[in-house]
């Protein structure tokens, strides 16, 4: 831990900085009261600042080769213009609440938020795997084995993704429970 006044290293349990003499424990108690039981997983400090991190992604707005080829097959050379249809630009933003440790500079998310997010993703991937497995079973008799293999592989990928998010959910749940007990 470092002193907020002079920046020199101080030892845990010290009430005052050895270099400048500024009080240390009063700041920690006040921050512990404000932030509850949340502490930095790196240095176990309670001196945290809540911030919001935003991610902006954009997609679309370009020529679609698939639509152009299908249009060419159906309408001839004028069908190539079909690739220009639906060129809208989609912009999505995602906001995540993060904690910034004032002691060590570590950025981390609240374990409960990570736990809830991974639980939702686990359920979503399980549903996707059930849908694609059903599509694989249905297409075995109708469309042939190649499409059934594609659906079966995508179902396998969804199951693996679901297991990854289940592991992340359990790890975040363990962290959340261990922090809430302290």
N, CA, C and O atoms as a DFTB+ gen file, in Angstrom:
728 C
 N C O
     1  1       0.854      -1.164       0.000
     2  2       0.000       0.000       0.000
     3  2       0.905       1.233       0.000
     4  3       2.011       1.206       0.540
     5  1       0.418       2.309      -0.612
     6  2       1.194       3.539      -0.737
     7  2       0.433       4.704      -0.109
     8  3      -0.798       4.728      -0.087
     9  1       1.180       5.643       0.388
    10  2       0.601       6.831       1.014
    11  2      -0.001       7.735      -0.063
    12  3       0.606       7.958      -1.111
    13  1      -1.196       8.249       0.208
    14  2      -1.846       9.144      -0.750
    15  2      -1.238      10.544      -0.727
    16  3      -1.367      11.300      -1.690
    17  1      -0.592      10.875       0.351
    18  2      -0.029      12.212       0.488
    19  2       1.343      12.334      -0.178
    20  3       1.555      13.229      -0.996
    21  1       2.295      11.422       0.174
    22  2       3.660      11.543      -0.346
    23  2       4.038      10.439      -1.325
    24  3       5.040      10.573      -2.026
    25  1       3.263       9.340      -1.399
    26  2       3.529       8.263      -2.349
    27  2       4.509       7.217      -1.868
    28  3       4.842       6.314      -2.635
    29  1       4.991       7.290      -0.638
    30  2       5.948       6.301      -0.151
    31  2       5.219       5.039       0.303
    32  3       4.036       5.080       0.643
    33  1       5.938       3.918       0.305
    34  2       5.354       2.630       0.668
    35  2       5.101       2.578       2.165
    36  3       5.950       2.972       2.964
    37  1       3.922       2.086       2.538
    38  2       3.592       1.921       3.945
    39  2       3.197       0.468       4.181
    40  3       2.735      -0.207       3.261
    41  1       3.371      -0.006       5.381
    42  2       3.086      -1.386       5.736
    43  2       1.646      -1.524       6.199
    44  3       1.061      -0.583       6.735
    45  1       1.076      -2.713       5.987
    46  2      -0.293      -2.962       6.444
    47  2      -0.341      -2.882       7.965
    48  3       0.571      -3.351       8.646
    49  1      -1.390      -2.297       8.487
    50  2      -1.548      -2.146       9.916
    51  2      -1.023      -0.822      10.451
    52  3      -1.253      -0.496      11.616
    53  1      -0.324      -0.053       9.624
    54  2       0.191       1.242      10.062
    55  2      -0.947       2.248      10.138
    56  3      -1.826       2.282       9.277
    57  1      -0.914       3.072      11.190
    58  2      -1.917       4.115      11.335
    59  2      -1.490       5.410      10.675
    60  3      -2.331       6.216      10.275
    61  1      -0.167       5.616      10.559
    62  2       0.370       6.831       9.978
    63  2       1.490       6.482       9.008
    64  3       2.145       5.449       9.147
    65  1       1.703       7.346       8.030
    66  2       2.810       7.181       7.084
    67  2       4.114       7.501       7.808
    68  3       4.202       8.489       8.537
    69  1       5.137       6.649       7.598
    70  2       6.418       6.872       8.265
    71  2       7.161       8.075       7.681
    72  3       7.991       8.671       8.367
    73  1       6.882       8.440       6.437
    74  2       7.603       9.548       5.805
    75  2       6.999      10.908       6.137
    76  3       7.707      11.819       6.568
    77  1       5.677      11.044       5.933
    78  2       5.065      12.366       6.109
    79  2       4.157      12.458       7.330
    80  3       3.816      13.563       7.752
    81  1       3.755      11.322       7.910
    82  2       2.947      11.339       9.117
    83  2       1.450      11.467       8.896
    84  3       0.714      11.666       9.862
    85  1       0.971      11.361       7.665
    86  2      -0.469      11.493       7.423
    87  2      -1.198      10.236       7.882
    88  3      -0.661       9.135       7.763
    89  1      -2.437      10.387       8.415
    90  2      -3.177       9.220       8.903
    91  2      -3.608       8.309       7.745
    92  3      -3.964       8.778       6.664
    93  1      -3.564       6.997       8.002
    94  2      -3.875       6.003       6.966
    95  2      -5.174       5.267       7.267
    96  3      -6.018       5.131       6.381
    97  1      -5.350       4.796       8.476
    98  2      -6.480       3.940       8.815
    99  2      -7.830       4.621       8.650
   100  3      -8.800       3.958       8.281
   101  1      -7.928       5.904       8.908
   102  2      -9.209       6.595       8.789
   103  2      -9.730       6.531       7.357
   104  3     -10.932       6.369       7.146
   105  1      -8.846       6.657       6.376
   106  2      -9.243       6.590       4.970
   107  2      -9.767       5.211       4.627
   108  3     -10.775       5.074       3.934
   109  1      -9.068       4.172       5.123
   110  2      -9.490       2.810       4.814
   111  2     -10.846       2.499       5.441
   112  3     -11.694       1.863       4.814
   113  1     -11.049       2.950       6.682
   114  2     -12.337       2.686       7.313
   115  2     -13.482       3.378       6.583
   116  3     -14.559       2.803       6.422
   117  1     -13.252       4.601       6.147
   118  2     -14.302       5.323       5.427
   119  2     -14.620       4.637       4.113
   120  3     -15.792       4.511       3.760
   121  1     -13.599       4.184       3.369
   122  2     -13.844       3.510       2.105
   123  2     -14.485       2.153       2.306
   124  3     -15.311       1.736       1.494
   125  1     -14.124       1.456       3.368
   126  2     -14.736       0.162       3.648
   127  2     -16.232       0.355       3.917
   128  3     -17.056      -0.456       3.494
   129  1     -16.567       1.429       4.619
   130  2     -17.971       1.708       4.913
   131  2     -18.738       2.055       3.638
   132  3     -19.889       1.644       3.494
   133  1     -18.139       2.791       2.722
   134  2     -18.804       3.188       1.486
   135  2     -18.968       2.012       0.542
   136  3     -20.032       1.843      -0.054
   137  1     -17.931       1.194       0.395
   138  2     -17.937       0.128      -0.601
   139  2     -18.425      -1.213      -0.088
   140  3     -18.483      -2.163      -0.869
   141  1     -18.774      -1.338       1.158
   142  2     -19.265      -2.608       1.670
   143  2     -18.154      -3.630       1.758
   144  3     -17.077      -3.331       2.272
   145  1     -18.400      -4.839       1.261
   146  2     -17.423      -5.920       1.381
   147  2     -16.564      -6.082       0.140
   148  3     -15.766      -7.018       0.087
   149  1     -16.683      -5.232      -0.844
   150  2     -15.908      -5.374      -2.069
   151  2     -14.482      -4.914      -1.812
   152  3     -14.253      -3.820      -1.296
   153  1     -13.522      -5.766      -2.180
   154  2     -12.122      -5.399      -2.055
   155  2     -11.383      -5.834      -3.308
   156  3     -11.884      -6.657      -4.074
   157  1     -10.203      -5.290      -3.517
   158  2      -9.387      -5.601      -4.692
   159  2      -8.890      -7.044      -4.590
   160  3      -8.335      -7.422      -3.559
   161  1      -9.076      -7.860      -5.631
   162  2      -8.571      -9.238      -5.559
   163  2      -7.045      -9.318      -5.616
   164  3      -6.469     -10.355      -5.287
   165  1      -6.395      -8.248      -6.027
   166  2      -4.942      -8.244      -6.162
   167  2      -4.256      -7.914      -4.840
   168  3      -3.381      -8.654      -4.389
   169  1      -4.655      -6.796      -4.217
   170  2      -3.969      -6.343      -2.990
   171  2      -4.886      -6.323      -1.771
   172  3      -4.435      -5.954      -0.687
   173  1      -6.139      -6.701      -1.904
   174  2      -7.135      -6.732      -0.821
   175  2      -7.414      -5.358      -0.222
   176  3      -7.803      -5.250       0.941
   177  1      -7.217      -4.318      -1.011
   178  2      -7.472      -2.962      -0.539
   179  2      -8.955      -2.635      -0.690
   180  3      -9.629      -3.141      -1.587
   181  1      -9.447      -1.784       0.198
   182  2     -10.826      -1.328       0.121
   183  2     -10.921       0.059      -0.521
   184  3     -12.011       0.622      -0.621
   185  1      -9.804       0.600      -0.949
   186  2      -9.760       1.934      -1.547
   187  2     -10.089       1.806      -3.040
   188  3      -9.187       1.738      -3.874
   189  1     -11.381       1.773      -3.369
   190  2     -11.855       1.492      -4.725
   191  2     -12.649       2.660      -5.283
   192  3     -13.236       3.452      -4.545
   193  1     -12.649       2.743      -6.602
   194  2     -13.452       3.748      -7.287
   195  2     -14.294       3.034      -8.338
   196  3     -13.765       2.252      -9.128
   197  1     -15.579       3.290      -8.355
   198  2     -16.478       2.680      -9.330
   199  2     -16.473       3.502     -10.613
   200  3     -16.602       4.726     -10.573
   201  1     -16.324       2.832     -11.745
   202  2     -16.355       3.491     -13.051
   203  2     -17.178       2.639     -14.018
   204  3     -17.509       1.491     -13.723
   205  1     -17.498       3.209     -15.157
   206  2     -18.233       2.496     -16.197
   207  2     -17.364       2.464     -17.444
   208  3     -16.849       3.491     -17.887
   209  1     -17.207       1.255     -18.010
   210  2     -16.434       1.078     -19.227
   211  2     -17.411       0.775     -20.359
   212  3     -18.261      -0.107     -20.230
   213  1     -17.291       1.499     -21.459
   214  2     -18.210       1.324     -22.585
   215  2     -17.461       0.757     -23.781
   216  3     -16.324       1.135     -24.062
   217  1     -18.134      -0.168     -24.486
   218  2     -17.599      -0.748     -25.713
   219  2     -18.596      -0.474     -26.827
   220  3     -19.782      -0.779     -26.698
   221  1     -18.114       0.099     -27.915
   222  2     -18.983       0.421     -29.049
   223  2     -18.560      -0.447     -30.227
   224  3     -17.387      -0.464     -30.598
   225  1     -19.519      -1.172     -30.818
   226  2     -19.243      -1.997     -31.990
   227  2     -20.188      -1.584     -33.109
   228  3     -21.331      -1.196     -32.867
   229  1     -19.694      -1.674     -34.326
   230  2     -20.536      -1.351     -35.480
   231  2     -20.428      -2.489     -36.484
   232  3     -19.385      -3.133     -36.604
   233  1     -21.508      -2.724     -37.193
   234  2     -21.529      -3.768     -38.214
   235  2     -22.464      -3.324     -39.335
   236  3     -23.325      -2.464     -39.151
   237  1     -22.271      -3.923     -40.478
   238  2     -23.116      -3.600     -41.630
   239  2     -22.552      -2.437     -42.416
   240  3     -21.448      -1.964     -42.148
   241  1     -23.327      -1.980     -43.393
   242  2     -22.928      -0.834     -44.183
   243  2     -22.032      -1.158     -45.357
   244  3     -21.506      -0.241     -45.986
   245  1     -21.835      -2.437     -45.682
   246  2     -20.981      -2.816     -46.807
   247  2     -21.785      -3.678     -47.782
   248  3     -22.898      -4.109     -47.481
   249  1     -21.198      -3.919     -48.950
   250  2     -21.840      -4.743     -49.971
   251  2     -21.888      -6.191     -49.500
   252  3     -20.890      -6.724     -49.015
   253  1     -23.050      -6.828     -49.642
   254  2     -23.212      -8.220     -49.256
   255  2     -23.017      -9.107     -50.483
   256  3     -23.840      -9.105     -51.398
   257  1     -21.934      -9.855     -50.492
   258  2     -21.642     -10.750     -51.610
   259  2     -22.653     -11.873     -51.737
   260  3     -22.971     -12.294     -52.849
   261  1     -23.156     -12.359     -50.630
   262  2     -24.130     -13.458     -50.660
   263  2     -25.429     -12.990     -51.315
   264  3     -25.991     -13.683     -52.163
   265  1     -25.897     -11.814     -50.914
   266  2     -27.130     -11.284     -51.531
   267  2     -26.910     -10.998     -53.015
   268  3     -27.813     -11.209     -53.824
   269  1     -25.722     -10.521     -53.377
   270  2     -25.424     -10.248     -54.776
   271  2     -25.398     -11.516     -55.617
   272  3     -25.914     -11.524     -56.734
   273  1     -24.802     -12.594     -55.095
   274  2     -24.752     -13.871     -55.825
   275  2     -26.140     -14.477     -55.975
   276  3     -26.499     -14.966     -57.046
   277  1     -26.918     -14.443     -54.896
   278  2     -28.283     -14.972     -54.995
   279  2     -29.118     -14.149     -55.959
   280  3     -29.912     -14.704     -56.719
   281  1     -28.952     -12.844     -55.940
   282  2     -29.660     -11.988     -56.888
   283  2     -29.237     -12.261     -58.320
   284  3     -30.067     -12.213     -59.228
   285  1     -27.947     -12.549     -58.539
   286  2     -27.456     -12.870     -59.871
   287  2     -28.075     -14.175     -60.376
   288  3     -28.426     -14.297     -61.549
   289  1     -28.203     -15.155     -59.460
   290  2     -28.808     -16.432     -59.858
   291  2     -30.282     -16.273     -60.206
   292  3     -30.777     -16.947     -61.109
   293  1     -30.986     -15.395     -59.508
   294  2     -32.417     -15.241     -59.735
   295  2     -32.740     -14.223     -60.829
   296  3     -33.667     -14.438     -61.610
   297  1     -31.994     -13.121     -60.899
   298  2     -32.360     -12.025     -61.793
   299  2     -31.322     -11.729     -62.867
   300  3     -31.518     -10.817     -63.671
   301  1     -30.241     -12.464     -62.901
   302  2     -29.213     -12.203     -63.898
   303  2     -28.303     -11.073     -63.437
   304  3     -28.156     -10.838     -62.237
   305  1     -27.685     -10.362     -64.405
   306  2     -26.724      -9.309     -64.029
   307  2     -27.323      -8.193     -63.169
   308  3     -26.622      -7.602     -62.347
   309  1     -28.592      -7.906     -63.352
   310  2     -29.208      -6.863     -62.515
   311  2     -29.366      -7.329     -61.062
   312  3     -29.530      -6.511     -60.156
   313  1     -29.315      -8.618     -60.854
   314  2     -29.430      -9.154     -59.499
   315  2     -28.237      -8.834     -58.621
   316  3     -28.316      -8.927     -57.396
   317  1     -27.108      -8.447     -59.260
   318  2     -25.946      -8.061     -58.454
   319  2     -26.242      -6.838     -57.580
   320  3     -25.596      -6.622     -56.555
   321  1     -27.224      -6.048     -58.001
   322  2     -27.614      -4.889     -57.196
   323  2     -28.282      -5.287     -55.890
   324  3     -28.393      -4.468     -54.977
   325  1     -28.730      -6.535     -55.787
   326  2     -29.347      -6.998     -54.542
   327  2     -28.354      -6.958     -53.374
   328  3     -28.757      -6.867     -52.214
   329  1     -27.072      -7.027     -53.683
   330  2     -26.063      -6.953     -52.625
   331  2     -26.035      -5.612     -51.924
   332  3     -25.494      -5.498     -50.824
   333  1     -26.615      -4.585     -52.553
   334  2     -26.662      -3.265     -51.931
   335  2     -27.858      -3.092     -51.000
   336  3     -27.922      -2.119     -50.248
   337  1     -28.803      -4.028     -51.044
   338  2     -30.013      -3.931     -50.211
   339  2     -29.677      -4.206     -48.748
   340  3     -28.846      -5.062     -48.445
   341  1     -30.307      -3.497     -47.873
   342  2     -30.147      -3.718     -46.434
   343  2     -28.775      -3.338     -45.920
   344  3     -28.225      -4.040     -45.072
   345  1     -28.206      -2.248     -46.407
   346  2     -26.866      -1.846     -45.994
   347  2     -26.883      -0.942     -44.770
   348  3     -26.008      -0.086     -44.639
   349  1     -27.815      -1.096     -43.899
   350  2     -27.894      -0.204     -42.739
   351  2     -26.738      -0.471     -41.781
   352  3     -26.283      -1.605     -41.633
   353  1     -26.284       0.568     -41.149
   354  2     -25.189       0.482     -40.201
   355  2     -25.766       0.256     -38.804
   356  3     -26.567       1.054     -38.317
   357  1     -25.356      -0.825     -38.175
   358  2     -25.832      -1.152     -36.839
   359  2     -24.749      -0.809     -35.830
   360  3     -23.624      -1.299     -35.929
   361  1     -25.087       0.029     -34.865
   362  2     -24.152       0.414     -33.816
   363  2     -24.732      -0.041     -32.483
   364  3     -25.872       0.275     -32.142
   365  1     -23.918      -0.792     -31.734
   366  2     -24.372      -1.248     -30.424
   367  2     -23.337      -0.860     -29.372
   368  3     -22.133      -0.859     -29.631
   369  1     -23.824      -0.537     -28.202
   370  2     -22.948      -0.180     -27.091
   371  2     -23.186      -1.138     -25.937
   372  3     -24.307      -1.592     -25.708
   373  1     -22.126      -1.435     -25.223
   374  2     -22.221      -2.303     -24.052
   375  2     -21.507      -1.602     -22.906
   376  3     -20.351      -1.198     -23.036
   377  1     -22.195      -1.464     -21.797
   378  2     -21.637      -0.790     -20.633
   379  2     -21.378      -1.828     -19.543
   380  3     -22.215      -2.694     -19.289
   381  1     -20.228      -1.738     -18.911
   382  2     -19.883      -2.646     -17.823
   383  2     -19.380      -1.825     -16.640
   384  3     -18.530      -0.949     -16.797
   385  1     -19.907      -2.114     -15.469
   386  2     -19.442      -1.454     -14.254
   387  2     -18.165      -2.143     -13.789
   388  3     -18.139      -3.361     -13.615
   389  1     -17.120      -1.369     -13.591
   390  2     -15.860      -1.928     -13.126
   391  2     -15.384      -1.149     -11.906
   392  3     -15.803      -0.017     -11.665
   393  1     -14.504      -1.782     -11.146
   394  2     -13.891      -1.163      -9.982
   395  2     -12.435      -0.901     -10.302
   396  3     -11.778      -1.727     -10.935
   397  1     -11.927       0.235      -9.874
   398  2     -10.530       0.605     -10.056
   399  2      -9.900       0.769      -8.679
   400  3     -10.313       1.617      -7.888
   401  1      -8.888      -0.059      -8.405
   402  2      -8.196       0.007      -7.119
   403  2      -7.264       1.210      -7.125
   404  3      -6.454       1.372      -8.038
   405  1      -7.382       2.049      -6.108
   406  2      -6.536       3.238      -6.008
   407  2      -5.139       2.885      -5.496
   408  3      -4.205       3.674      -5.639
   409  1      -4.998       1.694      -4.897
   410  2      -3.701       1.269      -4.373
   411  2      -2.786       0.732      -5.463
   412  3      -1.681       1.239      -5.659
   413  1      -3.248      -0.299      -6.175
   414  2      -2.378      -0.980      -7.138
   415  2      -2.755      -0.700      -8.588
   416  3      -2.017      -1.099      -9.489
   417  1      -3.875      -0.030      -8.846
   418  2      -4.281       0.291     -10.211
   419  2      -4.979      -0.848     -10.925
   420  3      -5.202      -0.755     -12.132
   421  1      -5.332      -1.918     -10.231
   422  2      -5.994      -3.070     -10.836
   423  2      -7.440      -2.723     -11.197
   424  3      -8.159      -2.129     -10.394
   425  1      -7.867      -3.102     -12.423
   426  2      -9.261      -2.930     -12.842
   427  2      -9.931      -4.298     -12.804
   428  3      -9.401      -5.265     -13.351
   429  1     -11.097      -4.383     -12.160
   430  2     -11.804      -5.651     -12.081
   431  2     -13.296      -5.395     -12.013
   432  3     -13.739      -4.308     -11.643
   433  1     -14.064      -6.411     -12.374
   434  2     -15.513      -6.321     -12.311
   435  2     -16.000      -6.957     -11.026
   436  3     -15.330      -7.813     -10.449
   437  1     -17.156      -6.538     -10.588
   438  2     -17.777      -7.120      -9.423
   439  2     -18.105      -8.579      -9.722
   440  3     -18.641      -8.884     -10.787
   441  1     -17.792      -9.478      -8.803
   442  2     -17.988     -10.914      -9.032
   443  2     -19.456     -11.248      -9.268
   444  3     -19.754     -12.162     -10.038
   445  1     -20.370     -10.544      -8.636
   446  2     -21.797     -10.823      -8.831
   447  2     -22.232     -10.485     -10.252
   448  3     -23.028     -11.217     -10.842
   449  1     -21.720      -9.381     -10.816
   450  2     -22.056      -9.033     -12.200
   451  2     -21.531     -10.072     -13.183
   452  3     -22.230     -10.457     -14.120
   453  1     -20.290     -10.527     -12.966
   454  2     -19.709     -11.558     -13.836
   455  2     -20.503     -12.850     -13.715
   456  3     -20.749     -13.533     -14.709
   457  1     -20.904     -13.182     -12.488
   458  2     -21.673     -14.395     -12.255
   459  2     -23.014     -14.343     -12.987
   460  3     -23.396     -15.317     -13.635
   461  1     -23.724     -13.236     -12.895
   462  2     -25.018     -13.103     -13.566
   463  2     -24.876     -13.153     -15.087
   464  3     -25.687     -13.781     -15.767
   465  1     -23.844     -12.490     -15.622
   466  2     -23.627     -12.478     -17.064
   467  2     -23.321     -13.880     -17.598
   468  3     -23.850     -14.271     -18.639
   469  1     -22.477     -14.635     -16.899
   470  2     -22.130     -15.985     -17.358
   471  2     -23.291     -16.949     -17.200
   472  3     -23.411     -17.898     -17.975
   473  1     -24.146     -16.728     -16.215
   474  2     -25.335     -17.580     -16.072
   475  2     -26.280     -17.371     -17.254
   476  3     -26.832     -18.336     -17.782
   477  1     -26.469     -16.113     -17.674
   478  2     -27.317     -15.826     -18.834
   479  2     -26.733     -16.416     -20.108
   480  3     -27.465     -16.977     -20.923
   481  1     -25.415     -16.296     -20.288
   482  2     -24.770     -16.861     -21.478
   483  2     -24.841     -18.380     -21.476
   484  3     -25.010     -18.982     -22.536
   485  1     -24.718     -19.016     -20.314
   486  2     -24.837     -20.466     -20.210
   487  2     -26.214     -20.926     -20.676
   488  3     -26.324     -21.870     -21.459
   489  1     -27.256     -20.266     -20.200
   490  2     -28.625     -20.635     -20.592
   491  2     -28.829     -20.417     -22.087
   492  3     -29.446     -21.247     -22.754
   493  1     -28.311     -19.300     -22.622
   494  2     -28.450     -19.006     -24.050
   495  2     -27.776     -20.079     -24.914
   496  3     -28.354     -20.531     -25.902
   497  1     -26.557     -20.486     -24.546
   498  2     -25.852     -21.493     -25.337
   499  2     -26.498     -22.871     -25.227
   500  3     -26.476     -23.641     -26.188
   501  1     -27.065     -23.188     -24.081
   502  2     -27.790     -24.458     -23.960
   503  2     -29.004     -24.456     -24.887
   504  3     -29.277     -25.455     -25.552
   505  1     -29.734     -23.339     -24.934
   506  2     -30.884     -23.257     -25.846
   507  2     -30.455     -23.350     -27.305
   508  3     -31.100     -24.041     -28.094
   509  1     -29.367     -22.659     -27.678
   510  2     -28.859     -22.744     -29.050
   511  2     -28.459     -24.163     -29.401
   512  3     -28.724     -24.624     -30.511
   513  1     -27.818     -24.870     -28.462
   514  2     -27.394     -26.243     -28.753
   515  2     -28.596     -27.164     -28.924
   516  3     -28.570     -28.063     -29.765
   517  1     -29.653     -26.953     -28.134
   518  2     -30.854     -27.779     -28.292
   519  2     -31.521     -27.509     -29.636
   520  3     -31.989     -28.443     -30.287
   521  1     -31.573     -26.248     -30.062
   522  2     -32.194     -25.904     -31.345
   523  2     -31.398     -26.492     -32.505
   524  3     -31.977     -27.071     -33.424
   525  1     -30.062     -26.345     -32.465
   526  2     -29.259     -26.862     -33.573
   527  2     -29.222     -28.383     -33.590
   528  3     -29.142     -28.982     -34.662
   529  1     -29.279     -29.016     -32.427
   530  2     -29.349     -30.487     -32.400
   531  2     -30.670     -30.971     -32.972
   532  3     -30.707     -31.968     -33.695
   533  1     -31.753     -30.274     -32.656
   534  2     -33.056     -30.622     -33.242
   535  2     -33.035     -30.432     -34.754
   536  3     -33.575     -31.257     -35.492
   537  1     -32.415     -29.348     -35.218
   538  2     -32.305     -29.123     -36.660
   539  2     -31.464     -30.201     -37.325
   540  3     -31.763     -30.608     -38.447
   541  1     -30.411     -30.675     -36.649
   542  2     -29.583     -31.741     -37.207
   543  2     -30.373     -33.040     -37.338
   544  3     -30.251     -33.749     -38.337
   545  1     -31.175     -33.347     -36.335
   546  2     -31.974     -34.581     -36.376
   547  2     -33.028     -34.502     -37.472
   548  3     -33.274     -35.484     -38.173
   549  1     -33.653     -33.333     -37.622
   550  2     -34.696     -33.167     -38.635
   551  2     -34.104     -33.246     -40.042
   552  3     -34.711     -33.837     -40.935
   553  1     -32.921     -32.654     -40.248
   554  2     -32.347     -32.605     -41.597
   555  2     -31.672     -33.899     -42.018
   556  3     -31.294     -34.028     -43.182
   557  1     -31.505     -34.857     -41.125
   558  2     -30.905     -36.135     -41.526
   559  2     -31.760     -36.811     -42.591
   560  3     -31.240     -37.311     -43.589
   561  1     -33.057     -36.824     -42.377
   562  2     -33.940     -37.487     -43.329
   563  2     -34.361     -36.624     -44.502
   564  3     -34.717     -37.155     -45.554
   565  1     -34.330     -35.310     -44.351
   566  2     -34.846     -34.424     -45.395
   567  2     -33.765     -33.961     -46.362
   568  3     -33.871     -34.205     -47.564
   569  1     -32.746     -33.312     -45.870
   570  2     -31.798     -32.628     -46.745
   571  2     -30.512     -33.399     -46.982
   572  3     -29.743     -33.021     -47.866
   573  1     -30.250     -34.425     -46.261
   574  2     -29.021     -35.172     -46.461
   575  2     -28.052     -34.988     -45.311
   576  3     -28.308     -34.256     -44.355
   577  1     -26.946     -35.669     -45.438
   578  2     -26.025     -35.749     -44.308
   579  2     -25.128     -34.529     -44.148
   580  3     -24.691     -34.249     -43.032
   581  1     -24.836     -33.790     -45.220
   582  2     -23.918     -32.656     -45.106
   583  2     -24.508     -31.559     -44.218
   584  3     -23.819     -31.048     -43.335
   585  1     -25.749     -31.199     -44.435
   586  2     -26.391     -30.165     -43.610
   587  2     -26.563     -30.661     -42.182
   588  3     -26.415     -29.887     -41.236
   589  1     -26.871     -31.938     -42.015
   590  2     -27.006     -32.500     -40.669
   591  2     -25.672     -32.453     -39.930
   592  3     -25.640     -32.193     -38.728
   593  1     -24.578     -32.702     -40.635
   594  2     -23.253     -32.629     -40.005
   595  2     -22.949     -31.193     -39.589
   596  3     -22.394     -30.971     -38.513
   597  1     -23.301     -30.220     -40.420
   598  2     -23.073     -28.812     -40.077
   599  2     -23.865     -28.429     -38.831
   600  3     -23.330     -27.793     -37.923
   601  1     -25.143     -28.817     -38.788
   602  2     -25.955     -28.520     -37.597
   603  2     -25.419     -29.257     -36.376
   604  3     -25.408     -28.700     -35.279
   605  1     -24.979     -30.492     -36.548
   606  2     -24.427     -31.253     -35.428
   607  2     -23.159     -30.614     -34.887
   608  3     -22.962     -30.550     -33.674
   609  1     -22.291     -30.135     -35.792
   610  2     -21.062     -29.466     -35.359
   611  2     -21.373     -28.161     -34.627
   612  3     -20.754     -27.856     -33.608
   613  1     -22.327     -27.395     -35.147
   614  2     -22.674     -26.146     -34.463
   615  2     -23.299     -26.428     -33.096
   616  3     -23.122     -25.645     -32.162
   617  1     -24.026     -27.536     -32.974
   618  2     -24.563     -27.919     -31.676
   619  2     -23.440     -28.271     -30.707
   620  3     -23.496     -27.920     -29.529
   621  1     -22.428     -28.961     -31.202
   622  2     -21.269     -29.295     -30.378
   623  2     -20.548     -28.034     -29.909
   624  3     -20.155     -27.944     -28.746
   625  1     -20.369     -27.062     -30.802
   626  2     -19.716     -25.793     -30.442
   627  2     -20.525     -25.070     -29.372
   628  3     -19.950     -24.505     -28.442
   629  1     -21.847     -25.081     -29.489
   630  2     -22.693     -24.424     -28.488
   631  2     -22.579     -25.116     -27.129
   632  3     -22.581     -24.446     -26.096
   633  1     -22.481     -26.444     -27.117
   634  2     -22.346     -27.163     -25.850
   635  2     -21.006     -26.820     -25.196
   636  3     -20.950     -26.594     -23.987
   637  1     -19.932     -26.781     -25.981
   638  2     -18.624     -26.430     -25.431
   639  2     -18.645     -25.001     -24.884
   640  3     -18.107     -24.746     -23.807
   641  1     -19.259     -24.069     -25.617
   642  2     -19.359     -22.692     -25.134
   643  2     -20.175     -22.622     -23.846
   644  3     -19.838     -21.863     -22.938
   645  1     -21.241     -23.407     -23.766
   646  2     -22.054     -23.432     -22.550
   647  2     -21.240     -23.952     -21.369
   648  3     -21.354     -23.428     -20.261
   649  1     -20.420     -24.977     -21.596
   650  2     -19.597     -25.500     -20.504
   651  2     -18.544     -24.490     -20.051
   652  3     -18.234     -24.410     -18.862
   653  1     -17.998     -23.728     -20.981
   654  2     -17.032     -22.685     -20.622
   655  2     -17.698     -21.632     -19.749
   656  3     -17.125     -21.211     -18.744
   657  1     -18.901     -21.202     -20.120
   658  2     -19.589     -20.184     -19.325
   659  2     -20.084     -20.749     -18.000
   660  3     -20.213     -20.008     -17.025
   661  1     -20.360     -22.040     -17.949
   662  2     -20.729     -22.659     -16.678
   663  2     -19.534     -22.642     -15.730
   664  3     -19.686     -22.363     -14.541
   665  1     -18.339     -22.943     -16.259
   666  2     -17.129     -22.882     -15.442
   667  2     -16.881     -21.457     -14.954
   668  3     -16.564     -21.255     -13.782
   669  1     -17.021     -20.465     -15.839
   670  2     -16.814     -19.072     -15.443
   671  2     -17.839     -18.648     -14.393
   672  3     -17.521     -17.898     -13.471
   673  1     -19.081     -19.139     -14.545
   674  2     -20.124     -18.825     -13.566
   675  2     -19.753     -19.380     -12.197
   676  3     -19.874     -18.684     -11.189
   677  1     -19.298     -20.641     -12.158
   678  2     -18.943     -21.253     -10.882
   679  2     -17.744     -20.561     -10.246
   680  3     -17.706     -20.395      -9.027
   681  1     -16.757     -20.152     -11.059
   682  2     -15.597     -19.455     -10.530
   683  2     -15.995     -18.095      -9.959
   684  3     -15.534     -17.714      -8.883
   685  1     -16.849     -17.363     -10.677
   686  2     -17.307     -16.060     -10.185
   687  2     -18.164     -16.226      -8.938
   688  3     -18.106     -15.395      -8.031
   689  1     -18.959     -17.289      -8.885
   690  2     -19.784     -17.544      -7.704
   691  2     -18.910     -17.843      -6.494
   692  3     -19.194     -17.380      -5.389
   693  1     -17.836     -18.623      -6.703
   694  2     -16.909     -18.914      -5.622
   695  2     -16.249     -17.636      -5.118
   696  3     -16.131     -17.434      -3.909
   697  1     -15.814     -16.763      -6.047
   698  2     -15.192     -15.498      -5.649
   699  2     -16.185     -14.624      -4.891
   700  3     -15.837     -14.008      -3.883
   701  1     -17.425     -14.573      -5.380
   702  2     -18.436     -13.746      -4.732
   703  2     -18.715     -14.244      -3.316
   704  3     -18.818     -13.443      -2.387
   705  1     -18.837     -15.568      -3.145
   706  2     -19.114     -16.111      -1.825
   707  2     -17.927     -15.955      -0.885
   708  3     -18.106     -15.700       0.306
   709  1     -16.704     -16.108      -1.418
   710  2     -15.547     -15.952      -0.544
   711  2     -15.355     -14.504      -0.110
   712  3     -14.912     -14.260       1.012
   713  1     -15.682     -13.520      -0.985
   714  2     -15.571     -12.123      -0.607
   715  2     -16.666     -11.728       0.362
   716  3     -16.432     -10.923       1.263
   717  1     -17.852     -12.279       0.194
   718  2     -18.959     -11.877       1.066
   719  2     -18.806     -12.466       2.472
   720  3     -19.382     -11.934       3.421
   721  1     -18.032     -13.569       2.625
   722  2     -17.808     -14.158       3.954
   723  2     -16.796     -13.384       4.753
   724  3     -16.826     -13.417       5.984
   725  1     -15.872     -12.667       4.066
   726  2     -14.799     -11.964       4.784
   727  2     -15.273     -10.686       5.413
   728  3     -14.488      -9.984       6.051
